[in-house]
Amino acid sequence: MNLSKAAGRTILSDYLLLNFNRRTSRTLLKNYHRYVTSSPKVCFNLTHNNFNSPLRLSCIINNKFFSTERPPPGFGKFSNKDEPSVSTTHEKKDSEESEYRASDSRKTNENDRNDEGSKDDRKPGYWKIFDPSSLFILGLAFIALLELTEPYGLTNEITMQEFLSKYFVKAYIDRIQVVNKDYCRCYISEHCPIKTPKYVTFRIGSIDLFEQKIDNIQASMGLHPSNYIPIHYVYEINFLTEIKKFTPFLFFLLLMGVGLRKISIRGSNSINPFMRIGKASPIEGKEVKVNVKFKDVAGMNEAKAEITEFVDFLRSPKTYESYGAKIPKGVLLCGAPGTGKTMLAKAVAGEANVPFYSMSGSDFIEVFVGVGPSRVRDLFEKARKNAPSIVFIDEIDAIGRKRSKSGFTAGSNDERENTLNQLLVEMDGFKPTTGVIVLAGTNRADILDPALTRPGRFDRTVNIPKPDLDERYEIFKVHLKPLKFSSTVDVEEFARRLASLTPNFVGAEIANVCNEAAIQAARRKSKDGVSMGDFDNAIERVVAGMRKPPGLLSPQQKLAVAYHEVGHALVGWWLEHADPVLKVSIIPRTSGALGYAQQMPDDSMLFTRDALLDKIAVILGGRAAEDIFIGKITTGATDDLNKVTKMCYAFVSQWGMNSELGLVSFQRDGGDDPNFYRSYSETTAQLIDREVRTIIENQYQRVKNMLSGKADLVHKLSKLLYDKETITYHDIASCVGEREFPMNERYRPYIEAKATEVKVVEPPAEVKEEPAK
């Protein structure tokens, strides 16, 4: 139905009062007043879309409809943008009318809130003056205003000399006021003939000197002290000056207020770093591309079998649950550095189809108290929300160190212990951790807290030992794939030879050897790719370091080193249980070694008494050769004597291989210091020392007799080593004859193949750029 202006205004007012409060309705009517009164044609339409919809009202002015896409001024903040528009019959008649809807989502009890209306009456953007940047700028402007408005000079200011000569000596001064002990305000008497202001001011330095000067002048004028001009002391307050005293403090409060406001604003969005300091930031599997799979992890077959079982449990849990099995809560990966613990965890992240969270043990520790436990809680909360999931904590010994029984340990950290306690609760506490598997890696499993390693938290402990010969062969095959070789090279044969040449090497060292060999080939610009000689040089570099420049040793020192290394090599050559010698070198290295004799130790885990005595004899061969053939002993055997001493003490006190002490084993629980804790008496300690000394002396005499009986071979091999600086197994065999003891078949693939000699090209000191062609 169509209504007149007056009727339409009345109905509009009633409609707004039903849907808005009074202040909002009054504001809306005021904004629309000029449209209603000034328009020649105004039409109000009341429509009902359906029985349940509220009363709709639309206003058409000059055949132009106010649509929700562009509301009139003053009504934009009341429009309901979420409500869909409804087409009318005017659209079919080539008009651009559309229905304007008022917001119907407000509750009826909002009519009683007067403060809501007061907020609506404010101009847009009024809140911007409270923005932290605006407050900061206003504060700086206020401080600048104080500086500009401060009076730099006094009113009617003159100098003290001018005051004394013009006014004081002529008795034109009525009284004197000392203001704030800083300056004087002198009031001039009425009978002064000179046209002057009411008072003059001047600054004073010392009050005592000023008073003394005034009294002296008045005394010289012949005045009686009772007739002296009075001096009054007053204290006046300057508002701007007083505020300026508090300017630094106010500026500090302003900065603090701006910072707190930003923290409060950003805290709700979790953007502020201070609000996220207790939040865990794990590396999620979806955030990093992990290309490592189980097939890329060579060796450690037992460890991979156990870890693969966990991944299979997460993929198909019903297979295990049908037998009543429950998924283990944690796996602790233990092993020497470089054995592949983190690589195995990366393979789990690459294979598992479940969320994977990775953090380091040191990520939980911060300087702020309570951050560690908070991050542990946040990490496990994320893992539970996305269960089933895997949590990997690398280097867990950073927070899992064993707690002291007395409650105090030198260098202990209460924050670390609190973090450990929270980790214990999260792994096996009142909160269920179903579907969350914890993987942890460490190379210090002996220092972990027993409460952490018990079943229920870490159900399984997977030990990853150093790879044996076969596992090193598999690891080399993986790392040799990206390298460039000649077409005639058999890569698998290379892998077999290198596996035999790198005893006790871990996966990280093998990867480093392959990389160093590739660098060596690139440095000498090899057209045939990487050769076996490059690998020989790379192994030497990893074992002993880079070569030092020639001429470092004098001829006498070089000869002493040659006899020393030949002593090791020949004793090992002539003893049955000694490891075969692969290479002997007297080239100085950056690691501090002037030479070395590389042997191939057996991967056996058991050693007999005779085998241990032969190993001790081989170590003492260098010192014995110096003593016999040089006539002087040197400090080159320091490392040898250290190894022999440790081995002999273990031989006597731990392995039970000494007839005097019998079948006893005294473990050193005090670490490296044997005096910290000793489970035997002083008499037993003396007996151990005596037996150790006896074993060393007997083996030393045995080695000296062996070398003295074949002195000609020692001289011959020493001269060969002195001239070539590096000799191999074949050089020793051609010089002193074949070894009479049978060779281990595992070593034959490398020993029987002669290595290609490659000249070592060291990196240049300065790299010069070639001119562009």
QUIDAGI-V208786 format. One record per backbone hydrogen bond with DSSP energy under -0.5 kcal/mol. CO is the residue of the C=O (numbers start at 1). NH is the residue of the N-H. E is the energy in kcal/mol with one decimal. If there is no record, write none. Layout:
# QUIDAGI-V208786
co->CO nh->NH e->E
co->CO nh->NH e->E
This chain:
# QUIDAGI-V208786
co->1 nh->46 e->-0.5
co->4 nh->8 e->-2.6
co->5 nh->9 e->-2.6
co->6 nh->10 e->-2.2
co->7 nh->11 e->-2.6
co->8 nh->12 e->-2.5
co->9 nh->13 e->-2.4
co->10 nh->14 e->-2.4
co->11 nh->15 e->-2.5
co->12 nh->16 e->-2.4
co->13 nh->17 e->-2.1
co->14 nh->18 e->-1.5
co->15 nh->19 e->-1.1
co->16 nh->20 e->-2.8
co->21 nh->25 e->-2.2
co->22 nh->26 e->-2.6
co->23 nh->27 e->-2.0
co->24 nh->28 e->-2.3
co->25 nh->29 e->-2.4
co->26 nh->30 e->-1.8
co->27 nh->31 e->-1.8
co->28 nh->32 e->-1.6
co->29 nh->33 e->-0.8
co->30 nh->34 e->-0.5
co->32 nh->36 e->-2.2
co->33 nh->37 e->-2.6
co->34 nh->38 e->-1.3
co->35 nh->39 e->-0.9
co->41 nh->62 e->-2.3
co->43 nh->60 e->-2.7
co->44 nh->3 e->-0.5
co->45 nh->47 e->-0.5
co->45 nh->58 e->-2.0
co->47 nh->56 e->-1.9
co->56 nh->47 e->-1.7
co->58 nh->45 e->-2.3
co->59 nh->61 e->-0.5
co->59 nh->66 e->-1.0
co->60 nh->43 e->-2.1
co->61 nh->64 e->-1.7
co->63 nh->65 e->-0.5
co->64 nh->61 e->-2.0
co->65 nh->67 e->-0.9
co->72 nh->75 e->-1.8
co->75 nh->78 e->-1.1
co->76 nh->79 e->-1.1
co->78 nh->103 e->-1.2
co->79 nh->81 e->-0.9
co->80 nh->83 e->-0.6
co->86 nh->99 e->-0.9
co->88 nh->91 e->-1.1
co->89 nh->92 e->-0.6
co->89 nh->93 e->-0.6
co->90 nh->93 e->-0.7
co->90 nh->95 e->-1.8
co->91 nh->94 e->-1.0
co->99 nh->101 e->-0.5
co->101 nh->80 e->-0.8
co->107 nh->110 e->-1.4
co->108 nh->111 e->-1.5
co->109 nh->112 e->-1.0
co->110 nh->113 e->-1.4
co->112 nh->114 e->-1.0
co->113 nh->117 e->-0.8
co->114 nh->118 e->-1.7
co->115 nh->119 e->-1.5
co->116 nh->120 e->-1.5
co->117 nh->121 e->-1.5
co->119 nh->122 e->-0.9
co->123 nh->126 e->-1.6
co->125 nh->128 e->-1.5
co->126 nh->129 e->-1.0
co->127 nh->130 e->-1.8
co->128 nh->131 e->-1.4
co->131 nh->135 e->-2.7
co->132 nh->136 e->-2.1
co->133 nh->137 e->-2.3
co->134 nh->138 e->-2.7
co->135 nh->139 e->-2.3
co->136 nh->140 e->-2.2
co->137 nh->141 e->-2.4
co->138 nh->142 e->-2.3
co->139 nh->143 e->-2.2
co->140 nh->144 e->-2.4
co->141 nh->145 e->-2.2
co->142 nh->146 e->-2.0
co->143 nh->147 e->-1.8
co->144 nh->148 e->-2.2
co->145 nh->149 e->-2.4
co->146 nh->150 e->-0.8
co->150 nh->152 e->-0.6
co->154 nh->157 e->-0.9
co->156 nh->201 e->-2.3
co->159 nh->163 e->-2.0
co->160 nh->164 e->-2.5
co->161 nh->165 e->-2.3
co->162 nh->166 e->-2.3
co->163 nh->167 e->-1.6
co->163 nh->168 e->-2.5
co->164 nh->169 e->-2.2
co->167 nh->172 e->-2.7
co->168 nh->171 e->-1.7
co->172 nh->189 e->-2.9
co->175 nh->187 e->-2.1
co->176 nh->232 e->-3.1
co->177 nh->179 e->-0.8
co->177 nh->185 e->-3.2
co->178 nh->180 e->-0.6
co->178 nh->234 e->-2.4
co->179 nh->182 e->-2.5
co->179 nh->183 e->-1.5
co->182 nh->204 e->-1.7
co->183 nh->179 e->-2.7
co->184 nh->186 e->-0.6
co->184 nh->202 e->-1.6
co->185 nh->177 e->-2.1
co->185 nh->187 e->-0.6
co->186 nh->200 e->-2.2
co->187 nh->174 e->-3.1
co->187 nh->175 e->-0.9
co->189 nh->192 e->-1.0
co->194 nh->196 e->-1.0
co->198 nh->188 e->-2.0
co->200 nh->186 e->-3.0
co->201 nh->158 e->-3.1
co->202 nh->184 e->-3.2
co->206 nh->210 e->-1.8
co->207 nh->211 e->-2.7
co->208 nh->212 e->-2.3
co->209 nh->213 e->-2.3
co->210 nh->214 e->-2.4
co->211 nh->215 e->-2.6
co->212 nh->216 e->-2.1
co->213 nh->217 e->-2.0
co->214 nh->218 e->-2.2
co->215 nh->219 e->-2.4
co->216 nh->220 e->-2.2
co->217 nh->221 e->-1.2
co->218 nh->223 e->-2.0
co->219 nh->222 e->-1.4
co->224 nh->227 e->-2.3
co->225 nh->228 e->-1.2
co->230 nh->176 e->-2.0
co->230 nh->232 e->-0.5
co->232 nh->178 e->-3.9
co->232 nh->234 e->-0.6
co->234 nh->180 e->-2.8
co->236 nh->238 e->-0.5
co->237 nh->239 e->-0.6
co->238 nh->242 e->-2.7
co->239 nh->243 e->-2.3
co->240 nh->244 e->-2.0
co->241 nh->245 e->-1.1
co->242 nh->246 e->-0.9
co->243 nh->246 e->-0.7
co->244 nh->247 e->-1.2
co->246 nh->250 e->-2.9
co->247 nh->251 e->-2.8
co->248 nh->252 e->-2.2
co->249 nh->253 e->-2.4
co->250 nh->254 e->-2.4
co->251 nh->255 e->-2.3
co->252 nh->256 e->-2.6
co->253 nh->257 e->-2.6
co->254 nh->258 e->-2.5
co->255 nh->259 e->-2.5
co->256 nh->260 e->-2.7
co->257 nh->261 e->-2.2
co->258 nh->262 e->-2.2
co->259 nh->263 e->-2.3
co->260 nh->264 e->-2.5
co->261 nh->265 e->-2.3
co->262 nh->266 e->-2.9
co->263 nh->267 e->-2.0
co->264 nh->268 e->-0.7
co->266 nh->270 e->-0.6
co->266 nh->271 e->-1.8
co->266 nh->272 e->-0.6
co->267 nh->270 e->-0.8
co->272 nh->275 e->-0.6
co->272 nh->276 e->-0.9
co->274 nh->277 e->-0.7
co->276 nh->279 e->-1.5
co->282 nh->284 e->-0.8
co->283 nh->358 e->-1.5
co->284 nh->287 e->-1.1
co->284 nh->288 e->-0.9
co->288 nh->290 e->-0.8
co->289 nh->291 e->-0.7
co->293 nh->296 e->-1.0
co->293 nh->297 e->-0.5
co->294 nh->297 e->-0.9
co->296 nh->298 e->-0.9
co->300 nh->304 e->-2.2
co->301 nh->305 e->-2.0
co->302 nh->306 e->-1.7
co->303 nh->307 e->-2.4
co->304 nh->308 e->-2.7
co->305 nh->309 e->-1.3
co->306 nh->310 e->-1.1
co->307 nh->311 e->-1.9
co->308 nh->312 e->-2.4
co->309 nh->313 e->-1.8
co->310 nh->314 e->-1.9
co->311 nh->315 e->-1.8
co->312 nh->316 e->-2.6
co->316 nh->319 e->-0.7
co->316 nh->320 e->-0.6
co->317 nh->320 e->-0.5
co->317 nh->321 e->-2.7
co->318 nh->322 e->-1.7
co->320 nh->323 e->-1.2
co->320 nh->325 e->-2.0
co->321 nh->324 e->-1.4
co->329 nh->438 e->-2.5
co->330 nh->459 e->-0.7
co->330 nh->460 e->-1.6
co->331 nh->333 e->-0.6
co->331 nh->440 e->-2.0
co->332 nh->334 e->-0.7
co->332 nh->462 e->-2.8
co->333 nh->442 e->-2.1
co->334 nh->464 e->-3.4
co->336 nh->339 e->-1.6
co->338 nh->508 e->-1.8
co->340 nh->344 e->-1.9
co->341 nh->345 e->-1.7
co->342 nh->346 e->-2.3
co->343 nh->347 e->-2.0
co->344 nh->348 e->-1.8
co->345 nh->349 e->-2.1
co->346 nh->350 e->-2.0
co->347 nh->351 e->-1.9
co->348 nh->352 e->-2.8
co->355 nh->390 e->-2.4
co->356 nh->285 e->-1.9
co->357 nh->392 e->-3.5
co->358 nh->283 e->-3.0
co->359 nh->394 e->-2.3
co->360 nh->363 e->-1.3
co->361 nh->364 e->-1.0
co->362 nh->365 e->-0.8
co->368 nh->371 e->-1.2
co->370 nh->374 e->-1.4
co->371 nh->375 e->-2.4
co->372 nh->376 e->-2.1
co->373 nh->377 e->-2.4
co->374 nh->378 e->-2.3
co->375 nh->379 e->-2.4
co->376 nh->380 e->-2.2
co->377 nh->381 e->-1.9
co->378 nh->382 e->-2.0
co->379 nh->383 e->-2.0
co->380 nh->384 e->-2.4
co->381 nh->385 e->-1.9
co->382 nh->386 e->-1.2
co->384 nh->387 e->-1.3
co->388 nh->355 e->-0.7
co->389 nh->437 e->-2.2
co->390 nh->357 e->-2.9
co->391 nh->393 e->-0.5
co->391 nh->439 e->-3.6
co->392 nh->359 e->-2.7
co->392 nh->394 e->-0.6
co->393 nh->441 e->-1.8
co->394 nh->361 e->-2.9
co->395 nh->398 e->-1.7
co->396 nh->399 e->-1.6
co->396 nh->400 e->-2.2
co->400 nh->449 e->-2.2
co->404 nh->407 e->-0.6
co->409 nh->412 e->-2.6
co->413 nh->417 e->-1.9
co->414 nh->418 e->-2.6
co->415 nh->419 e->-2.1
co->416 nh->420 e->-2.4
co->417 nh->421 e->-2.6
co->418 nh->422 e->-2.2
co->419 nh->423 e->-2.2
co->420 nh->424 e->-2.4
co->421 nh->425 e->-2.0
co->422 nh->426 e->-2.4
co->423 nh->427 e->-2.1
co->424 nh->428 e->-2.0
co->431 nh->429 e->-0.7
co->433 nh->436 e->-1.8
co->435 nh->388 e->-0.7
co->435 nh->389 e->-2.6
co->435 nh->437 e->-0.6
co->437 nh->391 e->-3.1
co->437 nh->439 e->-0.6
co->438 nh->331 e->-2.6
co->439 nh->393 e->-2.8
co->440 nh->333 e->-3.7
co->441 nh->395 e->-0.8
co->441 nh->396 e->-1.7
co->442 nh->335 e->-1.0
co->444 nh->447 e->-1.3
co->445 nh->448 e->-1.0
co->447 nh->402 e->-3.0
co->449 nh->452 e->-1.4
co->449 nh->453 e->-1.4
co->450 nh->454 e->-0.8
co->454 nh->457 e->-1.6
co->454 nh->458 e->-1.8
co->457 nh->459 e->-0.7
co->460 nh->332 e->-2.6
co->460 nh->462 e->-0.5
co->461 nh->463 e->-0.7
co->462 nh->334 e->-2.8
co->463 nh->465 e->-0.7
co->464 nh->336 e->-0.6
co->468 nh->472 e->-2.6
co->469 nh->473 e->-1.7
co->470 nh->474 e->-1.7
co->471 nh->475 e->-2.4
co->472 nh->476 e->-2.6
co->473 nh->477 e->-1.7
co->474 nh->478 e->-1.4
co->475 nh->479 e->-2.0
co->476 nh->480 e->-1.9
co->477 nh->481 e->-0.6
co->478 nh->481 e->-0.6
co->480 nh->483 e->-0.8
co->483 nh->485 e->-0.5
co->484 nh->530 e->-3.1
co->486 nh->489 e->-1.6
co->489 nh->491 e->-0.8
co->490 nh->494 e->-2.0
co->491 nh->495 e->-2.4
co->492 nh->496 e->-2.1
co->493 nh->497 e->-2.3
co->494 nh->498 e->-2.7
co->495 nh->499 e->-2.1
co->496 nh->500 e->-1.6
co->497 nh->501 e->-1.4
co->498 nh->502 e->-0.9
co->502 nh->505 e->-1.3
co->506 nh->510 e->-2.2
co->507 nh->511 e->-2.3
co->508 nh->512 e->-1.9
co->509 nh->513 e->-2.2
co->510 nh->514 e->-2.1
co->511 nh->515 e->-1.9
co->512 nh->516 e->-2.6
co->513 nh->517 e->-2.3
co->514 nh->518 e->-1.9
co->515 nh->519 e->-2.2
co->516 nh->520 e->-2.5
co->517 nh->521 e->-2.2
co->518 nh->522 e->-2.2
co->519 nh->523 e->-2.4
co->520 nh->524 e->-1.7
co->521 nh->526 e->-2.2
co->522 nh->525 e->-0.7
co->531 nh->535 e->-1.3
co->532 nh->536 e->-2.1
co->533 nh->537 e->-2.3
co->534 nh->538 e->-2.1
co->535 nh->539 e->-2.6
co->536 nh->540 e->-2.1
co->537 nh->541 e->-2.0
co->538 nh->542 e->-2.3
co->539 nh->543 e->-2.6
co->540 nh->544 e->-2.9
co->540 nh->545 e->-0.8
co->541 nh->545 e->-1.1
co->544 nh->591 e->-1.5
co->546 nh->590 e->-2.0
co->549 nh->552 e->-0.7
co->554 nh->558 e->-2.8
co->555 nh->559 e->-2.1
co->556 nh->560 e->-2.0
co->557 nh->561 e->-2.3
co->558 nh->562 e->-2.0
co->559 nh->563 e->-2.3
co->560 nh->564 e->-2.0
co->561 nh->565 e->-2.5
co->562 nh->566 e->-2.2
co->563 nh->567 e->-2.0
co->564 nh->568 e->-1.5
co->565 nh->569 e->-2.3
co->566 nh->570 e->-3.0
co->567 nh->571 e->-1.7
co->568 nh->572 e->-2.0
co->569 nh->573 e->-1.4
co->570 nh->574 e->-1.8
co->571 nh->575 e->-1.0
co->580 nh->600 e->-1.9
co->582 nh->729 e->-1.2
co->583 nh->598 e->-3.0
co->584 nh->727 e->-2.6
co->585 nh->596 e->-2.3
co->586 nh->588 e->-0.5
co->588 nh->548 e->-2.3
co->589 nh->592 e->-1.5
co->593 nh->589 e->-2.6
co->596 nh->585 e->-2.7
co->596 nh->598 e->-0.5
co->598 nh->582 e->-3.1
co->598 nh->583 e->-1.4
co->599 nh->601 e->-0.6
co->600 nh->580 e->-0.5
co->608 nh->612 e->-1.9
co->609 nh->613 e->-2.1
co->610 nh->614 e->-2.2
co->611 nh->615 e->-1.9
co->612 nh->616 e->-2.1
co->613 nh->617 e->-2.0
co->614 nh->618 e->-2.2
co->615 nh->619 e->-1.9
co->616 nh->620 e->-1.7
co->617 nh->621 e->-0.6
co->618 nh->621 e->-1.0
co->619 nh->622 e->-0.6
co->620 nh->624 e->-2.0
co->621 nh->625 e->-2.0
co->622 nh->626 e->-1.8
co->623 nh->627 e->-2.3
co->624 nh->628 e->-2.1
co->625 nh->629 e->-2.5
co->625 nh->630 e->-0.6
co->626 nh->630 e->-1.4
co->626 nh->631 e->-1.6
co->626 nh->632 e->-0.7
co->634 nh->637 e->-0.7
co->635 nh->638 e->-1.5
co->637 nh->641 e->-2.5
co->638 nh->642 e->-1.8
co->639 nh->643 e->-2.0
co->640 nh->644 e->-2.3
co->641 nh->645 e->-2.3
co->642 nh->646 e->-1.9
co->643 nh->647 e->-2.2
co->644 nh->648 e->-2.6
co->645 nh->649 e->-2.2
co->646 nh->650 e->-1.9
co->647 nh->651 e->-2.1
co->648 nh->652 e->-2.0
co->649 nh->653 e->-2.9
co->650 nh->654 e->-1.5
co->650 nh->655 e->-2.6
co->651 nh->657 e->-1.5
co->653 nh->666 e->-3.9
co->658 nh->662 e->-2.0
co->662 nh->664 e->-1.8
co->665 nh->667 e->-0.7
co->667 nh->669 e->-1.0
co->668 nh->671 e->-0.7
co->670 nh->673 e->-0.8
co->672 nh->674 e->-0.8
co->673 nh->676 e->-1.1
co->673 nh->677 e->-0.6
co->681 nh->685 e->-1.9
co->682 nh->686 e->-2.2
co->683 nh->687 e->-1.9
co->684 nh->688 e->-2.4
co->685 nh->689 e->-2.4
co->686 nh->690 e->-2.2
co->687 nh->691 e->-2.3
co->688 nh->692 e->-2.3
co->689 nh->693 e->-2.2
co->690 nh->694 e->-2.0
co->691 nh->695 e->-2.4
co->692 nh->696 e->-2.1
co->693 nh->697 e->-2.3
co->694 nh->698 e->-2.4
co->695 nh->699 e->-2.3
co->696 nh->700 e->-2.2
co->697 nh->701 e->-2.2
co->698 nh->702 e->-2.0
co->699 nh->703 e->-2.2
co->700 nh->704 e->-2.1
co->701 nh->705 e->-2.1
co->702 nh->706 e->-1.7
co->703 nh->707 e->-2.5
co->704 nh->708 e->-2.5
co->705 nh->709 e->-1.7
co->706 nh->710 e->-0.7
co->707 nh->710 e->-0.6
co->708 nh->711 e->-1.0
co->710 nh->714 e->-1.6
co->711 nh->715 e->-2.5
co->712 nh->716 e->-2.3
co->713 nh->717 e->-2.5
co->714 nh->718 e->-2.2
co->715 nh->719 e->-2.2
co->716 nh->720 e->-1.7
co->717 nh->721 e->-2.4
co->718 nh->722 e->-2.4
co->719 nh->723 e->-1.9
co->720 nh->724 e->-2.6
co->721 nh->725 e->-2.5
co->725 nh->586 e->-2.4
co->727 nh->584 e->-2.6
co->728 nh->732 e->-2.0
co->729 nh->733 e->-2.3
co->730 nh->734 e->-2.3
co->731 nh->735 e->-1.2
co->732 nh->736 e->-2.8
co->733 nh->737 e->-1.4
co->744 nh->747 e->-1.6
co->744 nh->748 e->-0.6
co->745 nh->748 e->-0.5
co->747 nh->750 e->-0.7
co->747 nh->751 e->-2.3
co->748 nh->752 e->-2.2
co->750 nh->753 e->-0.8
co->752 nh->754 e->-0.6
co->760 nh->762 e->-0.7
co->766 nh->768 e->-0.6
